[in-house]
Amino acid sequence: MNALKKIIESLKNEQIPYEVLQRISVKHARHNIQTHHIQKMIKPLVENVRRALGRQDENAERAWETLFQTIAIIIEHCKKSLT
């Protein structure tokens, strides 16, 4: 969750989120996190983002869902490069 916080805090700097996403993906790939694990996390994480923002914004929620799906894809890519 610290990495997610860092992504949120650094959204204005394009390079930092990329580095954080890469680090998250490699770490999760090493722990053999599967796409279905990420899929199960999306709804609770989006609910936490909604609570943190204090409002519901469908576009923002779709963007977060896309981010988590992208992380799942990067994790799968990292797994292939680790083997």
C-alpha positions, 0 to 999 in steps of 0.5 A: 500500500505504500507504493500506491500512496507514492503513486498518488503523491507523485502523479504530477511527475510522470517518471516517478509513477513509472518507476513505482509501477515497475518496482511494484510489478517486479516485487509482485511477480517474484511472489507469483501474484496472479492476475486473478489476485489483482482482479479480486483487489480492484473493487476494495481498492477503488472503494478505498480511493473513493473514501479517501477522495470523499466523493464518487467519480466514475471516470476516476474509478474507471481510471483506477481500475485500468491502472490495476489491470495494467499492473496485472499485465506488467506483473505477467510480463515481469514473470516472463522476464524473471524466468 
